[in-house]
Amino acid sequence: MKAKDMTNIYWFCQSVESGGFAAASINTKVSAPTLSRAVAQLEETLGEKLIHRNAKQFQLTKAGDIYYQKFSSLYKQLDTEWEKLSDKQPKLVGDIHVSCPETFAEIFLQQTAIEFMEQNSGVNIHILFSSDIDHFFDDQIDLAIVTRPAQAPNLVQRRLFNIDLSLAAAPSYLDKKGTPVTPEDLLKHHLLMGNTMQFWEFKQQNKIIRIPVKPKYSINSLRLCIQAACSGIGICMAPKAALQPYLERGELLLLPEIQCESGIVYMVWADQKLVPARLAAFRNMILERLDQPADLLSLFSNNAL
């Protein structure tokens, strides 16, 4: 049997089940003339009249009833098997590659990923530590959590929440190097970086001041950057919630004279018309859990470090 004959038999069965070409057109989203031609071609191939049809009549012939009984159950079984494999089914499969800062993974994303994989055993999640999207396409990232906006036109971003940032240093460092009181003073100090940002932004007299950062020490980990500051080698910028445990223990002191601009956290993904179902579901799970940013920041403070 040729593929075209199989298609024509399928449209024949659909037309019979619907009671006519017009109704079958609505159910199958195939035009009525196309269905009519398919049945006509099938009749020509078989050399049998299958349907008596005119403006007021749509009735199976004896031969048509025989063919319908033989093939309709087969197609129904095929439809059932296809639905089991269809993306419309709740079973999700495949890999998801995510990029985010280490601390975000530690306090939030890892647990979310584990729960998602428990609910969807066919999904594998891979997390790469990064706070930017410079290698989004090179590393084949599906979803990124970043602290600066995406510039590429083929990326979509969603603003998640703001973070209050502060400068901090160990008492030993400030005793030795002095305490900066203006953003410009920072140019004379040892600065520590936990990301790849080239500038730090500050508020001064309702203006935004950008200070270029040439770090004394940099490491792609906010947690380790803060620990480096505790050792007395320089000044770090970090979310105030993450600094709080160290401030309470006296390991770090804030620099209150210098007001940092708030940090913004974004979710970024590729601008694709067809987003895989597994990625859309994981993205939605993250967004639902981030719906209460105050709760997240509390979690950050209590568990980050």
C-alpha positions as a Markdown table, in Angstrom:
| # | Residue | x | y | z |
|---|---|---|---|---|
| 1 | Met | 0.0 | 0.0 | 0.0 |
| 2 | Lys | 1.3 | 3.4 | -1.0 |
| 3 | Ala | 1.5 | 6.3 | 1.6 |
| 4 | Lys | -1.0 | 8.3 | -0.4 |
| 5 | Asp | -3.5 | 5.4 | -0.2 |
| 6 | Met | -3.1 | 5.2 | 3.5 |
| 7 | Thr | -3.7 | 8.9 | 3.8 |
| 8 | Asn | -6.8 | 8.7 | 1.6 |
| 9 | Ile | -8.2 | 5.8 | 3.7 |
| 10 | Tyr | -7.6 | 7.9 | 6.9 |
| 11 | Trp | -9.5 | 10.9 | 5.5 |
| 12 | Phe | -12.3 | 8.5 | 4.4 |
| 13 | Cys | -12.6 | 7.2 | 7.9 |
| 14 | Gln | -12.6 | 10.7 | 9.4 |
| 15 | Ser | -15.3 | 11.8 | 7.0 |
| 16 | Val | -17.5 | 8.9 | 7.8 |
| 17 | Glu | -17.1 | 9.4 | 11.6 |
| 18 | Ser | -17.9 | 13.0 | 11.3 |
| 19 | Gly | -21.0 | 12.4 | 9.1 |
| 20 | Gly | -19.8 | 14.4 | 6.1 |
| 21 | Phe | -17.0 | 16.4 | 4.6 |
| 22 | Ala | -18.0 | 19.8 | 6.1 |
| 23 | Ala | -18.1 | 18.4 | 9.7 |
| 24 | Ala | -14.8 | 16.4 | 9.1 |
| 25 | Ser | -13.2 | 19.7 | 7.9 |
| 26 | Ile | -13.9 | 21.3 | 11.2 |
| 27 | Asn | -12.6 | 18.3 | 13.2 |
| 28 | Thr | -9.5 | 17.7 | 11.2 |
| 29 | Lys | -8.7 | 21.3 | 10.1 |
| 30 | Val | -8.5 | 20.0 | 6.5 |
| 31 | Ser | -10.6 | 21.7 | 3.8 |
| 32 | Ala | -13.8 | 19.9 | 2.7 |
| 33 | Pro | -12.7 | 19.8 | -1.0 |
| 34 | Thr | -9.4 | 18.1 | 0.0 |
| 35 | Leu | -11.3 | 15.5 | 1.9 |
| 36 | Ser | -13.7 | 14.9 | -1.0 |
| 37 | Arg | -10.8 | 14.6 | -3.5 |
| 38 | Ala | -9.1 | 12.1 | -1.1 |
| 39 | Val | -12.3 | 9.9 | -1.1 |
| 40 | Ala | -12.7 | 10.2 | -4.8 |
| 41 | Gln | -9.0 | 9.1 | -5.4 |
| 42 | Leu | -9.6 | 6.2 | -3.0 |
| 43 | Glu | -12.7 | 5.1 | -4.9 |
| 44 | Glu | -10.7 | 5.2 | -8.2 |
| 45 | Thr | -7.9 | 3.2 | -6.7 |
| 46 | Leu | -10.2 | 0.5 | -5.3 |
| 47 | Gly | -12.6 | 0.6 | -8.3 |
| 48 | Glu | -15.5 | 0.8 | -5.8 |
| 49 | Lys | -18.1 | 3.4 | -4.9 |
| 50 | Leu | -17.7 | 4.0 | -1.1 |
| 51 | Ile | -20.1 | 6.9 | -0.4 |
| 52 | His | -23.3 | 8.1 | -2.0 |
| 53 | Arg | -23.0 | 11.8 | -1.7 |
| 54 | Asn | -24.7 | 14.9 | -3.0 |
| 55 | Ala | -25.9 | 18.2 | -1.5 |
| 56 | Lys | -28.3 | 16.3 | 0.8 |
| 57 | Gln | -26.9 | 12.9 | 1.2 |
| 58 | Phe | -23.8 | 11.3 | 2.7 |
| 59 | Gln | -24.3 | 7.5 | 3.0 |
| 60 | Leu | -21.9 | 4.6 | 2.9 |
| 61 | Thr | -22.3 | 2.0 | 0.2 |
| 62 | Lys | -22.0 | -1.7 | 1.1 |
| 63 | Ala | -18.3 | -1.6 | 0.0 |
| 64 | Gly | -17.8 | 1.6 | 1.9 |
| 65 | Asp | -19.1 | 0.0 | 5.1 |
| 66 | Ile | -16.7 | -2.9 | 4.7 |
| 67 | Tyr | -13.7 | -0.7 | 4.2 |
| 68 | Tyr | -14.7 | 1.5 | 7.1 |
| 69 | Gln | -15.1 | -1.4 | 9.5 |
| 70 | Lys | -11.8 | -2.9 | 8.5 |
| 71 | Phe | -9.7 | 0.3 | 8.8 |
| 72 | Ser | -11.3 | 2.7 | 11.3 |
| 73 | Ser | -10.3 | 0.6 | 14.3 |
| 74 | Leu | -6.7 | 0.5 | 13.1 |
| 75 | Tyr | -6.5 | 4.3 | 12.8 |
| 76 | Lys | -8.1 | 4.7 | 16.2 |
| 77 | Gln | -5.4 | 2.5 | 17.6 |
| 78 | Leu | -2.7 | 4.5 | 15.8 |
| 79 | Asp | -4.2 | 7.7 | 17.2 |
| 80 | Thr | -4.1 | 6.3 | 20.7 |
| 81 | Glu | -0.4 | 5.3 | 20.4 |
| 82 | Trp | 0.5 | 8.6 | 18.8 |
| 83 | Glu | -1.0 | 10.5 | 21.7 |
| 84 | Lys | 1.1 | 8.5 | 24.1 |
| 85 | Leu | 4.2 | 9.8 | 22.4 |
| 86 | Ser | 2.9 | 13.3 | 21.7 |
| 87 | Asp | 4.5 | 16.4 | 23.3 |
| 88 | Lys | 0.9 | 17.1 | 24.5 |
| 89 | Gln | 1.4 | 14.4 | 27.1 |
| 90 | Pro | 2.7 | 15.5 | 30.6 |
| 91 | Lys | 5.9 | 13.4 | 30.4 |
| 92 | Leu | 8.9 | 15.7 | 29.8 |
| 93 | Val | 12.3 | 14.4 | 28.5 |
| 94 | Gly | 15.7 | 15.9 | 27.5 |
| 95 | Asp | 18.5 | 18.1 | 28.9 |
| 96 | Ile | 18.3 | 21.6 | 30.3 |
| 97 | His | 21.5 | 23.7 | 30.5 |
| 98 | Val | 21.3 | 26.6 | 33.0 |
| 99 | Ser | 23.8 | 29.3 | 33.8 |
| 100 | Cys | 23.7 | 31.3 | 37.1 |
| 101 | Pro | 25.8 | 32.7 | 39.9 |
| 102 | Glu | 27.1 | 30.1 | 42.3 |
| 103 | Thr | 25.3 | 31.5 | 45.3 |
| 104 | Phe | 21.9 | 31.6 | 43.5 |
| 105 | Ala | 22.4 | 27.9 | 42.7 |
| 106 | Glu | 23.3 | 27.2 | 46.3 |
| 107 | Ile | 20.4 | 28.9 | 48.0 |
| 108 | Phe | 17.6 | 28.4 | 45.4 |
| 109 | Leu | 18.2 | 26.8 | 42.0 |
| 110 | Gln | 19.7 | 23.4 | 43.0 |
| 111 | Gln | 16.8 | 22.5 | 45.2 |
| 112 | Thr | 14.4 | 23.6 | 42.6 |
| 113 | Ala | 16.2 | 21.6 | 39.9 |
| 114 | Ile | 16.2 | 18.5 | 42.1 |
| 115 | Glu | 12.5 | 18.7 | 42.7 |
| 116 | Phe | 11.8 | 19.3 | 39.1 |
| 117 | Met | 13.8 | 16.2 | 38.1 |
| 118 | Glu | 11.9 | 14.2 | 40.8 |
| 119 | Gln | 8.7 | 15.2 | 39.2 |
| 120 | Asn | 10.0 | 14.6 | 35.6 |
| 121 | Ser | 12.4 | 11.7 | 35.7 |
| 122 | Gly | 13.1 | 12.0 | 32.0 |
| 123 | Val | 14.7 | 15.5 | 32.4 |
| 124 | Asn | 18.4 | 16.1 | 33.1 |
| 125 | Ile | 19.5 | 19.5 | 34.3 |
| 126 | His | 23.1 | 20.8 | 34.1 |
| 127 | Ile | 24.1 | 24.0 | 35.9 |
| 128 | Leu | 27.1 | 26.2 | 35.0 |
| 129 | Phe | 28.4 | 29.0 | 37.3 |
| 130 | Ser | 28.4 | 32.4 | 35.6 |
| 131 | Ser | 26.9 | 35.8 | 36.3 |
| 132 | Asp | 26.8 | 37.0 | 32.7 |
| 133 | Ile | 25.7 | 35.7 | 29.3 |
| 134 | Asp | 29.0 | 36.3 | 27.3 |
| 135 | His | 29.1 | 32.6 | 26.4 |
| 136 | Phe | 25.4 | 31.9 | 26.2 |
| 137 | Phe | 25.5 | 30.4 | 22.7 |
| 138 | Asp | 29.0 | 29.0 | 22.9 |
| 139 | Asp | 28.0 | 27.0 | 26.0 |
| 140 | Gln | 24.6 | 26.1 | 24.5 |
| 141 | Ile | 22.8 | 27.5 | 27.5 |
| 142 | Asp | 19.0 | 27.2 | 27.6 |
| 143 | Leu | 18.3 | 29.5 | 30.5 |
| 144 | Ala | 20.5 | 32.0 | 32.4 |
| 145 | Ile | 20.2 | 34.0 | 35.6 |
| 146 | Val | 22.3 | 37.1 | 35.3 |
| 147 | Thr | 23.0 | 40.4 | 37.1 |
| 148 | Arg | 23.2 | 42.6 | 34.1 |
| 149 | Pro | 20.8 | 43.0 | 31.1 |
| 150 | Ala | 21.2 | 41.1 | 27.9 |
| 151 | Gln | 22.3 | 43.1 | 24.9 |
| 152 | Ala | 21.9 | 40.5 | 22.1 |
| 153 | Pro | 18.8 | 41.1 | 20.0 |
| 154 | Asn | 17.9 | 37.4 | 19.8 |
| 155 | Leu | 17.7 | 37.0 | 23.6 |
| 156 | Val | 14.6 | 37.5 | 25.7 |
| 157 | Gln | 15.0 | 38.7 | 29.3 |
| 158 | Arg | 12.6 | 39.1 | 32.2 |
| 159 | Arg | 13.4 | 41.2 | 35.3 |
| 160 | Leu | 13.1 | 39.1 | 38.4 |
| 161 | Phe | 13.9 | 41.3 | 41.4 |
| 162 | Asn | 16.2 | 43.9 | 42.8 |
| 163 | Ile | 19.0 | 43.3 | 45.3 |
| 164 | Asp | 20.4 | 45.9 | 47.8 |
| 165 | Leu | 24.1 | 46.0 | 47.3 |
| 166 | Ser | 26.7 | 47.3 | 49.8 |
| 167 | Leu | 30.5 | 47.7 | 50.1 |
| 168 | Ala | 32.2 | 45.9 | 52.9 |
| 169 | Ala | 35.8 | 45.2 | 54.1 |
| 170 | Ala | 37.5 | 43.6 | 57.1 |
| 171 | Pro | 38.3 | 45.9 | 60.0 |
| 172 | Ser | 42.0 | 44.9 | 59.6 |
| 173 | Tyr | 42.0 | 46.2 | 56.0 |
| 174 | Leu | 40.3 | 49.5 | 56.9 |
| 175 | Asp | 42.7 | 50.0 | 59.8 |
| 176 | Lys | 45.6 | 49.6 | 57.4 |
| 177 | Lys | 44.3 | 51.4 | 54.2 |
| 178 | Gly | 41.7 | 53.8 | 55.6 |
| 179 | Thr | 37.9 | 54.0 | 55.0 |
| 180 | Pro | 36.8 | 55.4 | 51.6 |
| 181 | Val | 34.0 | 58.0 | 51.8 |
| 182 | Thr | 33.3 | 58.7 | 48.1 |
| 183 | Pro | 33.2 | 56.4 | 45.0 |
| 184 | Glu | 36.3 | 58.1 | 43.6 |
| 185 | Asp | 38.2 | 57.1 | 46.8 |
| 186 | Leu | 37.8 | 53.4 | 45.7 |
| 187 | Leu | 40.3 | 54.0 | 42.9 |
| 188 | Lys | 43.0 | 54.1 | 45.5 |
| 189 | His | 41.9 | 50.8 | 47.2 |
| 190 | His | 42.2 | 47.1 | 46.6 |
| 191 | Leu | 38.9 | 45.9 | 45.1 |
| 192 | Leu | 37.7 | 42.3 | 45.0 |
| 193 | Met | 35.4 | 40.9 | 42.3 |
| 194 | Gly | 33.1 | 38.0 | 42.4 |
| 195 | Asn | 31.8 | 38.5 | 38.8 |
| 196 | Thr | 32.9 | 39.9 | 35.5 |
| 197 | Met | 31.3 | 43.4 | 35.8 |
| 198 | Gln | 33.7 | 46.1 | 34.5 |
| 199 | Phe | 32.1 | 48.9 | 36.5 |
| 200 | Trp | 30.6 | 49.5 | 39.9 |
| 201 | Glu | 27.7 | 51.9 | 40.1 |
| 202 | Phe | 26.9 | 54.3 | 42.9 |
| 203 | Lys | 24.4 | 57.0 | 43.8 |
| 204 | Gln | 25.7 | 60.4 | 44.7 |
| 205 | Gln | 23.5 | 63.5 | 44.9 |
| 206 | Asn | 20.8 | 61.9 | 42.8 |
| 207 | Lys | 23.4 | 61.0 | 40.1 |
| 208 | Ile | 24.8 | 57.6 | 39.0 |
| 209 | Ile | 28.5 | 57.4 | 39.1 |
| 210 | Arg | 30.4 | 54.5 | 37.4 |
| 211 | Ile | 33.7 | 53.5 | 38.8 |
| 212 | Pro | 35.9 | 51.2 | 36.6 |
| 213 | Val | 37.1 | 48.2 | 38.5 |
| 214 | Lys | 40.6 | 46.8 | 38.2 |
| 215 | Pro | 40.5 | 44.1 | 40.8 |
| 216 | Lys | 43.3 | 43.2 | 43.1 |
| 217 | Tyr | 41.7 | 39.8 | 43.3 |
| 218 | Ser | 38.8 | 38.2 | 41.3 |
| 219 | Ile | 37.1 | 34.9 | 41.6 |
| 220 | Asn | 34.0 | 33.6 | 39.9 |
| 221 | Ser | 32.2 | 33.0 | 43.2 |
| 222 | Leu | 30.4 | 35.6 | 45.3 |
| 223 | Arg | 30.8 | 33.4 | 48.4 |
| 224 | Leu | 34.5 | 33.1 | 48.0 |
| 225 | Cys | 34.9 | 36.7 | 47.2 |
| 226 | Ile | 33.2 | 37.7 | 50.5 |
| 227 | Gln | 35.5 | 35.2 | 52.3 |
| 228 | Ala | 38.5 | 36.9 | 50.6 |
| 229 | Ala | 37.3 | 40.2 | 52.0 |
| 230 | Cys | 37.2 | 38.7 | 55.5 |
| 231 | Ser | 40.8 | 37.9 | 55.2 |
| 232 | Gly | 41.6 | 41.6 | 54.9 |
| 233 | Ile | 42.9 | 41.9 | 51.3 |
| 234 | Gly | 40.4 | 44.4 | 50.0 |
| 235 | Ile | 36.8 | 45.7 | 49.5 |
| 236 | Cys | 34.0 | 43.7 | 48.0 |
| 237 | Met | 30.6 | 44.6 | 46.7 |
| 238 | Ala | 27.8 | 42.1 | 47.5 |
| 239 | Pro | 24.1 | 41.8 | 48.3 |
| 240 | Lys | 23.6 | 43.2 | 51.8 |
| 241 | Ala | 21.6 | 40.0 | 52.8 |
| 242 | Ala | 24.7 | 37.9 | 51.9 |
| 243 | Leu | 27.0 | 40.1 | 54.0 |
| 244 | Gln | 24.7 | 40.1 | 57.1 |
| 245 | Pro | 26.2 | 37.0 | 58.8 |
| 246 | Tyr | 29.7 | 38.4 | 58.5 |
| 247 | Leu | 28.6 | 41.8 | 59.7 |
| 248 | Glu | 27.0 | 40.2 | 62.8 |
| 249 | Arg | 30.1 | 38.3 | 63.6 |
| 250 | Gly | 32.3 | 41.5 | 63.2 |
| 251 | Glu | 34.3 | 39.9 | 60.3 |
| 252 | Leu | 33.3 | 42.7 | 58.0 |
| 253 | Leu | 32.2 | 46.3 | 58.2 |
| 254 | Leu | 30.0 | 48.2 | 55.8 |
| 255 | Leu | 31.1 | 51.4 | 54.1 |
| 256 | Pro | 28.0 | 53.5 | 54.8 |
| 257 | Glu | 29.2 | 56.7 | 53.2 |
| 258 | Ile | 29.1 | 55.2 | 49.7 |
| 259 | Gln | 25.6 | 54.3 | 48.5 |
| 260 | Cys | 25.6 | 51.5 | 45.9 |
| 261 | Glu | 23.1 | 51.4 | 43.1 |
| 262 | Ser | 20.7 | 48.4 | 43.4 |
| 263 | Gly | 21.5 | 45.3 | 41.6 |
| 264 | Ile | 18.9 | 43.7 | 39.2 |
| 265 | Val | 18.6 | 40.0 | 38.6 |
| 266 | Tyr | 17.3 | 38.9 | 35.2 |
| 267 | Met | 16.2 | 35.6 | 33.6 |
| 268 | Val | 17.4 | 35.2 | 30.0 |
| 269 | Trp | 16.5 | 32.7 | 27.3 |
| 270 | Ala | 16.8 | 32.4 | 23.5 |
| 271 | Asp | 14.1 | 34.0 | 21.4 |
| 272 | Gln | 12.7 | 30.9 | 19.9 |
| 273 | Lys | 9.2 | 30.4 | 18.5 |
| 274 | Leu | 9.2 | 26.8 | 19.7 |
| 275 | Val | 10.5 | 26.6 | 23.3 |
| 276 | Pro | 10.9 | 22.9 | 24.4 |
| 277 | Ala | 8.1 | 21.9 | 26.8 |
| 278 | Arg | 10.7 | 20.8 | 29.4 |
| 279 | Leu | 12.3 | 24.3 | 29.3 |
| 280 | Ala | 9.0 | 26.1 | 29.5 |
| 281 | Ala | 7.9 | 24.0 | 32.5 |
| 282 | Phe | 11.2 | 24.5 | 34.4 |
| 283 | Arg | 11.2 | 28.2 | 33.6 |
| 284 | Asn | 7.6 | 28.5 | 34.9 |
| 285 | Met | 8.5 | 26.6 | 38.1 |
| 286 | Ile | 11.3 | 29.1 | 38.8 |
| 287 | Leu | 9.1 | 32.1 | 38.1 |
| 288 | Glu | 6.4 | 30.8 | 40.4 |
| 289 | Arg | 8.9 | 30.3 | 43.2 |
| 290 | Leu | 10.4 | 33.7 | 42.7 |
| 291 | Asp | 7.0 | 35.3 | 42.9 |
| 292 | Gln | 7.8 | 36.4 | 46.5 |
| 293 | Pro | 11.2 | 38.1 | 46.3 |
| 294 | Ala | 11.2 | 39.1 | 49.9 |
| 295 | Asp | 11.0 | 35.4 | 50.8 |
| 296 | Leu | 13.9 | 34.7 | 48.5 |
| 297 | Leu | 16.1 | 37.4 | 50.0 |
| 298 | Ser | 15.3 | 36.0 | 53.5 |
| 299 | Leu | 16.5 | 32.6 | 52.3 |
| 300 | Phe | 19.6 | 34.3 | 50.9 |
| 301 | Ser | 20.4 | 35.8 | 54.2 |
| 302 | Asn | 19.8 | 32.7 | 56.3 |
| 303 | Asn | 21.4 | 30.1 | 54.0 |
| 304 | Ala | 23.7 | 31.6 | 51.5 |
| 305 | Leu | 27.0 | 31.3 | 53.2 |
